[in-house]
């Protein structure tokens, strides 16, 4: 059974705009921060920075946290 004319929708909403792609610097910053954080944590366990210290672990974890925050902005 066909729809009545009053039930037909004549106006369609415009399509949603796609977000702009991120600049390549966002990806480079993400991988740099992540790799630096891993290097700091592994270097702490290997004793590359002198005696092992919890501050180095927190520093490495902080770098990795910032890397994941940057990753949320990567499109």
For each residue, the residues with C-beta under 8 A, 3 or more apart:
1:
2:
3: 7 8
4: 7 8
5: 8
6:
7: 3 4
8: 3 4 5
9: 12
10:
11:
12: 9
13:
14:
15:
16:
17:
18:
19: 75
20: 75
21: 75
22: 26 27 73 74 75
23: 26
24: 27 28
25: 28 29
26: 22 23 29 30 70 73 74
27: 22 24 30 31 74
28: 24 25 31 32
29: 25 26 32 33 67 70
30: 26 27 33 34 67 70 71 74
31: 27 28 34 35 67
32: 28 29 35 36
33: 29 30 36 37 63 64 66 67 70
34: 30 31 37 38 63 64 67 68
35: 31 32 38 39
36: 32 33 39 40 60 63
37: 33 34 40 41 60 61 62 63 64 67
38: 34 35 41 42 60 64
39: 35 36 42 43 60
40: 36 37 43 44 49 56 59 60 63
41: 37 38 44 45 56 57 60 61
42: 38 39 45 46
43: 39 40 46 48 49 56
44: 40 41 47 48 49 52 53 56 57 60
45: 41 42 52
46: 42 43
47: 44 50 51 52
48: 43 44
49: 40 43 44 53 56
50: 47 53
51: 47
52: 44 45 47 56
53: 44 49 50 56 57
54: 57 58
55: 58 59
56: 40 41 43 44 49 52 53 59 60
57: 41 44 53 54 60 61
58: 54 55 61 62
59: 40 55 56 62 63
60: 36 37 38 39 40 41 44 56 57 63 64
61: 37 41 57 58 64 65
62: 37 58 59 65 66
63: 33 34 36 37 40 59 60 66 67
64: 33 34 37 38 60 61 67 68
65: 61 62 68 69
66: 33 62 63 69 70
67: 29 30 31 33 34 37 63 64 70 71
68: 34 64 65 71 72
69: 65 66 72 73
70: 26 29 30 33 66 67 73 74
71: 30 67 68 74
72: 68 69
73: 22 26 69 70
74: 22 26 27 30 70 71
75: 19 20 21 22
